[in-house]
Amino acid sequence: MASSSGADPDPWLSLQQGAAYAQCHEATLRRLIRAKLLRYARVGVGRRTIRLRRSWIDEALIASTTPIEVR
């Protein structure tokens, strides 16, 4: 049950909201989902709507990046 004492620190996001949060295109998140690098949930009738958590997006982006060393 959701707490009424404040905002959820890890809210559910739509694919569009997740892309805005990650500052990337929705297609990028879809590719991460297909590659099984990004966790997601399907909700609604027919389970067609994708929902993401901010923490899941952060984990996927960290796992799929290549660190660049600054010289």
N, C-alpha and C positions, 0 to 999 in steps of 0.2 A: 504494500500500500504506500502511496506517495506521501511524503511528509509535507505538512502545510507550513512548516517553520522557515521555508526558504526555497530558493531555486535548486533544482536537481543539478549537482555538479557534473553529472554524466547523462545528459538528457537523450531521449530517442530523437533521431533526426531522419528526415526524408532523404532520398538520394540527392535531391537538389540542395537541401540545407547542408548535407555532408560535403558536397562539392564546394559550396561557398566557404564552409569551415576550413577545408583543406586547401583552399585556393587552387583548385584544379577543375577540370571538366568532369561532368558526370560519367563520361565514357572511361575516364581513367579509373574511377571507382568500380565501374562494371568490369573492367579488365582485371583489377585486383580480386574481385569476387570470383570471376571465372577461373583465375589462377589459384584459387583457394588460399589467398594471402589475406583476405579481408573477411572477417566474420560478419554475418548479417542475419536478420530475422525477416520472415515473411509474415505479414499480418493481413487481416481482412478476409472477406468472402473470396474464396478461390485462392487465397494466399498469394496474390500477385504483387502486393505493395511491399517494397523493401524498406526496412528501417535499420538504422545503424546507431551505434553509440560512439561518442567522441573518442573514448578510450580505444575502441576497436580501430577507428581510423588512424589514430596516432600510432598504434602498434603496427599496422600494415604499412604505413609510410616509412617508419623506422626500418622495418624488415626489408623493404624494397628499395632502399636508397643505397647509393654508393658514396661513402665518405670521400671528400676531397680535402687533401692536406694543403694548407696554406703555407707557402714558403716565405 
